[in-house]
């Protein structure tokens, strides 16, 4: 689970305007942080298959957001991939 202050910092760093919490950039950034934290958890707890399923679902969700952004606005997609160091 992501701490509220950490999540707010990630949102503030990636938002397009002041009240932006739902743009693809913000959603991908939040999912990326959650994926990183869950991956660390799974390195310690190798048999936690319920969390592993959640991780796979989050990765698929992030990929869906990235595909949407790539389809809608290629320049924003490229900027996000470079900023988040994805792919």
VMD Tcl script that builds the backbone (N, CA, C; Angstrom):
set m [mol new atoms 261]
animate dup $m
set s [atomselect $m all]
$s set {name element resname resid chain x y z} {
  {N N UNK 1 A 0.835 -1.171 0.000}
  {CA C UNK 1 A 0.000 0.000 0.000}
  {C C UNK 1 A 0.887 1.245 0.000}
  {N N UNK 2 A 0.507 2.190 -0.778}
  {CA C UNK 2 A 1.280 3.409 -0.945}
  {C C UNK 2 A 0.884 4.436 0.119}
  {N N UNK 3 A 1.880 5.028 0.786}
  {CA C UNK 3 A 1.616 6.049 1.795}
  {C C UNK 3 A 1.015 7.286 1.120}
  {N N UNK 4 A 0.132 7.954 1.831}
  {CA C UNK 4 A -0.590 9.088 1.268}
  {C C UNK 4 A 0.355 10.203 0.836}
  {N N UNK 5 A 1.330 10.538 1.674}
  {CA C UNK 5 A 2.258 11.627 1.339}
  {C C UNK 5 A 3.102 11.281 0.112}
  {N N UNK 6 A 3.514 10.029 0.018}
  {CA C UNK 6 A 4.309 9.608 -1.127}
  {C C UNK 6 A 3.476 9.662 -2.408}
  {N N UNK 7 A 2.233 9.224 -2.308}
  {CA C UNK 7 A 1.333 9.253 -3.457}
  {C C UNK 7 A 1.054 10.687 -3.897}
  {N N UNK 8 A 0.832 11.585 -2.939}
  {CA C UNK 8 A 0.593 12.984 -3.263}
  {C C UNK 8 A 1.810 13.610 -3.933}
  {N N UNK 9 A 3.008 13.235 -3.486}
  {CA C UNK 9 A 4.231 13.765 -4.097}
  {C C UNK 9 A 4.360 13.300 -5.542}
  {N N UNK 10 A 4.034 12.048 -5.795}
  {CA C UNK 10 A 4.092 11.509 -7.159}
  {C C UNK 10 A 3.063 12.200 -8.044}
  {N N UNK 11 A 1.867 12.414 -7.520}
  {CA C UNK 11 A 0.817 13.091 -8.283}
  {C C UNK 11 A 1.237 14.520 -8.598}
  {N N UNK 12 A 1.756 15.223 -7.597}
  {CA C UNK 12 A 2.163 16.615 -7.791}
  {C C UNK 12 A 3.278 16.725 -8.835}
  {N N UNK 13 A 4.168 15.759 -8.860}
  {CA C UNK 13 A 5.293 15.766 -9.795}
  {C C UNK 13 A 4.843 15.530 -11.240}
  {N N UNK 14 A 3.766 14.772 -11.429}
  {CA C UNK 14 A 3.364 14.353 -12.770}
  {C C UNK 14 A 2.082 14.980 -13.285}
  {N N UNK 15 A 1.423 15.815 -12.479}
  {CA C UNK 15 A 0.153 16.362 -12.913}
  {C C UNK 15 A 0.335 17.452 -13.967}
  {N N UNK 16 A -0.688 17.585 -14.817}
  {CA C UNK 16 A -0.665 18.553 -15.905}
  {C C UNK 16 A -1.117 19.922 -15.406}
  {N N UNK 17 A -2.152 19.947 -14.562}
  {CA C UNK 17 A -2.632 21.189 -13.969}
  {C C UNK 17 A -2.863 20.951 -12.475}
  {N N UNK 18 A -3.258 21.982 -11.751}
  {CA C UNK 18 A -3.317 21.922 -10.285}
  {C C UNK 18 A -4.203 20.824 -9.715}
  {N N UNK 19 A -5.354 20.582 -10.333}
  {CA C UNK 19 A -6.297 19.610 -9.772}
  {C C UNK 19 A -6.306 18.288 -10.534}
  {N N UNK 20 A -5.237 18.017 -11.257}
  {CA C UNK 20 A -5.160 16.819 -12.083}
  {C C UNK 20 A -4.772 15.609 -11.247}
  {N N UNK 21 A -5.669 14.628 -11.191}
  {CA C UNK 21 A -5.344 13.360 -10.526}
  {C C UNK 21 A -5.673 12.171 -11.415}
  {N N UNK 22 A -6.274 12.404 -12.571}
  {CA C UNK 22 A -6.743 11.293 -13.382}
  {C C UNK 22 A -6.147 11.199 -14.760}
  {N N UNK 23 A -5.204 12.058 -15.099}
  {CA C UNK 23 A -4.614 11.975 -16.433}
  {C C UNK 23 A -3.784 10.705 -16.546}
  {N N UNK 24 A -3.574 10.230 -17.759}
  {CA C UNK 24 A -2.788 9.002 -17.929}
  {C C UNK 24 A -1.388 9.107 -17.329}
  {N N UNK 25 A -0.775 10.286 -17.394}
  {CA C UNK 25 A 0.562 10.457 -16.839}
  {C C UNK 25 A 0.581 10.205 -15.334}
  {N N UNK 26 A -0.409 10.756 -14.635}
  {CA C UNK 26 A -0.494 10.587 -13.193}
  {C C UNK 26 A -0.791 9.132 -12.852}
  {N N UNK 27 A -1.716 8.537 -13.573}
  {CA C UNK 27 A -2.081 7.148 -13.282}
  {C C UNK 27 A -0.910 6.204 -13.521}
  {N N UNK 28 A -0.163 6.420 -14.591}
  {CA C UNK 28 A 1.002 5.571 -14.874}
  {C C UNK 28 A 2.060 5.764 -13.793}
  {N N UNK 29 A 2.266 6.997 -13.354}
  {CA C UNK 29 A 3.269 7.265 -12.320}
  {C C UNK 29 A 2.901 6.583 -11.001}
  {N N UNK 30 A 1.636 6.692 -10.604}
  {CA C UNK 30 A 1.193 6.070 -9.351}
  {C C UNK 30 A 1.286 4.545 -9.456}
  {N N UNK 31 A 0.854 4.000 -10.575}
  {CA C UNK 31 A 0.954 2.550 -10.760}
  {C C UNK 31 A 2.405 2.086 -10.743}
  {N N UNK 32 A 3.299 2.860 -11.325}
  {CA C UNK 32 A 4.716 2.487 -11.350}
  {C C UNK 32 A 5.298 2.422 -9.943}
  {N N UNK 33 A 4.952 3.384 -9.109}
  {CA C UNK 33 A 5.429 3.378 -7.725}
  {C C UNK 33 A 4.852 2.180 -6.973}
  {N N UNK 34 A 3.562 1.901 -7.173}
  {CA C UNK 34 A 2.938 0.746 -6.515}
  {C C UNK 34 A 3.585 -0.561 -6.993}
  {N N UNK 35 A 3.872 -0.647 -8.274}
  {CA C UNK 35 A 4.505 -1.844 -8.835}
  {C C UNK 35 A 5.879 -2.046 -8.219}
  {N N UNK 36 A 6.649 -0.975 -8.091}
  {CA C UNK 36 A 7.981 -1.081 -7.488}
  {C C UNK 36 A 7.907 -1.575 -6.046}
  {N N UNK 37 A 6.979 -1.018 -5.271}
  {CA C UNK 37 A 6.847 -1.432 -3.872}
  {C C UNK 37 A 6.388 -2.886 -3.757}
  {N N UNK 38 A 5.459 -3.277 -4.612}
  {CA C UNK 38 A 4.972 -4.656 -4.554}
  {C C UNK 38 A 6.048 -5.639 -5.018}
  {N N UNK 39 A 6.863 -5.240 -5.965}
  {CA C UNK 39 A 7.964 -6.098 -6.419}
  {C C UNK 39 A 8.968 -6.328 -5.288}
  {N N UNK 40 A 9.244 -5.282 -4.505}
  {CA C UNK 40 A 10.133 -5.433 -3.342}
  {C C UNK 40 A 9.528 -6.408 -2.340}
  {N N UNK 41 A 8.218 -6.294 -2.112}
  {CA C UNK 41 A 7.530 -7.191 -1.191}
  {C C UNK 41 A 7.643 -8.638 -1.664}
  {N N UNK 42 A 7.466 -8.842 -2.964}
  {CA C UNK 42 A 7.477 -10.206 -3.498}
  {C C UNK 42 A 8.878 -10.817 -3.514}
  {N N UNK 43 A 9.904 -9.986 -3.481}
  {CA C UNK 43 A 11.264 -10.538 -3.379}
  {C C UNK 43 A 11.483 -11.165 -2.011}
  {N N UNK 44 A 10.859 -10.586 -0.976}
  {CA C UNK 44 A 10.971 -11.142 0.373}
  {C C UNK 44 A 10.027 -12.327 0.559}
  {N N UNK 45 A 8.807 -12.193 0.030}
  {CA C UNK 45 A 7.762 -13.195 0.243}
  {C C UNK 45 A 7.452 -13.887 -1.076}
  {N N UNK 46 A 8.282 -14.828 -1.425}
  {CA C UNK 46 A 8.205 -15.465 -2.740}
  {C C UNK 46 A 6.922 -16.271 -2.963}
  {N N UNK 47 A 6.304 -16.745 -1.907}
  {CA C UNK 47 A 5.113 -17.587 -2.063}
  {C C UNK 47 A 3.801 -16.824 -1.951}
  {N N UNK 48 A 3.857 -15.525 -1.923}
  {CA C UNK 48 A 2.650 -14.701 -1.801}
  {C C UNK 48 A 1.986 -14.566 -3.177}
  {N N UNK 49 A 1.238 -15.564 -3.567}
  {CA C UNK 49 A 0.646 -15.602 -4.900}
  {C C UNK 49 A -0.525 -14.640 -5.065}
  {N N UNK 50 A -1.203 -14.292 -3.994}
  {CA C UNK 50 A -2.300 -13.340 -4.096}
  {C C UNK 50 A -1.765 -11.951 -4.465}
  {N N UNK 51 A -0.672 -11.572 -3.855}
  {CA C UNK 51 A -0.063 -10.281 -4.191}
  {C C UNK 51 A 0.545 -10.318 -5.586}
  {N N UNK 52 A 1.062 -11.467 -5.975}
  {CA C UNK 52 A 1.635 -11.605 -7.317}
  {C C UNK 52 A 0.562 -11.383 -8.386}
  {N N UNK 53 A -0.636 -11.883 -8.115}
  {CA C UNK 53 A -1.742 -11.676 -9.047}
  {C C UNK 53 A -2.081 -10.184 -9.142}
  {N N UNK 54 A -2.072 -9.495 -8.007}
  {CA C UNK 54 A -2.311 -8.059 -8.005}
  {C C UNK 54 A -1.242 -7.304 -8.780}
  {N N UNK 55 A -0.002 -7.741 -8.657}
  {CA C UNK 55 A 1.096 -7.119 -9.394}
  {C C UNK 55 A 0.901 -7.267 -10.893}
  {N N UNK 56 A 0.531 -8.450 -11.320}
  {CA C UNK 56 A 0.311 -8.695 -12.748}
  {C C UNK 56 A -0.837 -7.834 -13.268}
  {N N UNK 57 A -1.872 -7.690 -12.455}
  {CA C UNK 57 A -3.010 -6.857 -12.846}
  {C C UNK 57 A -2.596 -5.386 -12.960}
  {N N UNK 58 A -1.770 -4.912 -12.024}
  {CA C UNK 58 A -1.299 -3.522 -12.074}
  {C C UNK 58 A -0.416 -3.273 -13.292}
  {N N UNK 59 A 0.439 -4.220 -13.622}
  {CA C UNK 59 A 1.303 -4.078 -14.796}
  {C C UNK 59 A 0.453 -4.009 -16.060}
  {N N UNK 60 A -0.579 -4.844 -16.135}
  {CA C UNK 60 A -1.471 -4.816 -17.295}
  {C C UNK 60 A -2.236 -3.496 -17.377}
  {N N UNK 61 A -2.660 -2.990 -16.231}
  {CA C UNK 61 A -3.383 -1.715 -16.188}
  {C C UNK 61 A -2.483 -0.564 -16.636}
  {N N UNK 62 A -1.232 -0.575 -16.179}
  {CA C UNK 62 A -0.282 0.464 -16.596}
  {C C UNK 62 A -0.039 0.388 -18.095}
  {N N UNK 63 A 0.080 -0.818 -18.607}
  {CA C UNK 63 A 0.302 -0.995 -20.045}
  {C C UNK 63 A -0.894 -0.457 -20.841}
  {N N UNK 64 A -2.108 -0.682 -20.326}
  {CA C UNK 64 A -3.309 -0.175 -20.987}
  {C C UNK 64 A -3.310 1.348 -21.028}
  {N N UNK 65 A -2.944 1.977 -19.925}
  {CA C UNK 65 A -2.864 3.442 -19.896}
  {C C UNK 65 A -1.802 3.946 -20.870}
  {N N UNK 66 A -0.682 3.259 -20.945}
  {CA C UNK 66 A 0.376 3.671 -21.871}
  {C C UNK 66 A -0.064 3.523 -23.323}
  {N N UNK 67 A -0.760 2.454 -23.636}
  {CA C UNK 67 A -1.265 2.273 -25.001}
  {C C UNK 67 A -2.253 3.364 -25.369}
  {N N UNK 68 A -3.121 3.718 -24.415}
  {CA C UNK 68 A -4.094 4.782 -24.655}
  {C C UNK 68 A -3.375 6.098 -24.932}
  {N N UNK 69 A -2.409 6.422 -24.117}
  {CA C UNK 69 A -1.685 7.679 -24.280}
  {C C UNK 69 A -0.899 7.693 -25.588}
  {N N UNK 70 A -0.325 6.570 -25.956}
  {CA C UNK 70 A 0.416 6.484 -27.219}
  {C C UNK 70 A -0.522 6.715 -28.405}
  {N N UNK 71 A -1.722 6.175 -28.312}
  {CA C UNK 71 A -2.698 6.331 -29.383}
  {C C UNK 71 A -3.202 7.772 -29.487}
  {N N UNK 72 A -3.420 8.422 -28.340}
  {CA C UNK 72 A -3.999 9.765 -28.322}
  {C C UNK 72 A -2.984 10.880 -28.571}
  {N N UNK 73 A -1.818 10.787 -27.937}
  {CA C UNK 73 A -0.835 11.869 -28.035}
  {C C UNK 73 A 0.572 11.291 -27.924}
  {N N UNK 74 A 1.201 11.101 -29.063}
  {CA C UNK 74 A 2.508 10.447 -29.131}
  {C C UNK 74 A 3.591 11.237 -28.389}
  {N N UNK 75 A 3.538 12.566 -28.442}
  {CA C UNK 75 A 4.584 13.356 -27.790}
  {C C UNK 75 A 4.499 13.238 -26.269}
  {N N UNK 76 A 3.280 13.267 -25.719}
  {CA C UNK 76 A 3.118 13.081 -24.270}
  {C C UNK 76 A 3.564 11.680 -23.856}
  {N N UNK 77 A 3.263 10.689 -24.692}
  {CA C UNK 77 A 3.679 9.316 -24.417}
  {C C UNK 77 A 5.198 9.219 -24.358}
  {N N UNK 78 A 5.863 9.779 -25.373}
  {CA C UNK 78 A 7.327 9.714 -25.409}
  {C C UNK 78 A 7.949 10.434 -24.219}
  {N N UNK 79 A 7.383 11.571 -23.850}
  {CA C UNK 79 A 7.894 12.317 -22.699}
  {C C UNK 79 A 7.723 11.511 -21.402}
  {N N UNK 80 A 6.587 10.860 -21.253}
  {CA C UNK 80 A 6.324 10.073 -20.051}
  {C C UNK 80 A 7.246 8.869 -19.966}
  {N N UNK 81 A 7.422 8.163 -21.069}
  {CA C UNK 81 A 8.288 6.980 -21.076}
  {C C UNK 81 A 9.723 7.376 -20.730}
  {N N UNK 82 A 10.150 8.502 -21.264}
  {CA C UNK 82 A 11.499 8.973 -20.963}
  {C C UNK 82 A 11.617 9.406 -19.499}
  {N N UNK 83 A 10.615 10.120 -18.994}
  {CA C UNK 83 A 10.632 10.610 -17.625}
  {C C UNK 83 A 10.578 9.473 -16.620}
  {N N UNK 84 A 9.728 8.479 -16.868}
  {CA C UNK 84 A 9.566 7.358 -15.937}
  {C C UNK 84 A 10.581 6.246 -16.180}
  {N N UNK 85 A 11.359 6.362 -17.236}
  {CA C UNK 85 A 12.377 5.361 -17.604}
  {C C UNK 85 A 11.731 3.981 -17.801}
  {N N UNK 86 A 10.687 3.942 -18.625}
  {CA C UNK 86 A 9.986 2.699 -18.948}
  {C C UNK 86 A 10.448 2.189 -20.303}
  {N N UNK 87 A 10.216 0.937 -20.542}
  {CA C UNK 87 A 10.599 0.248 -21.786}
  {C C UNK 87 A 12.077 0.163 -21.894}
}
mol reanalyze $m
mol bondsrecalc $m
mol representation Tube
mol addrep $m
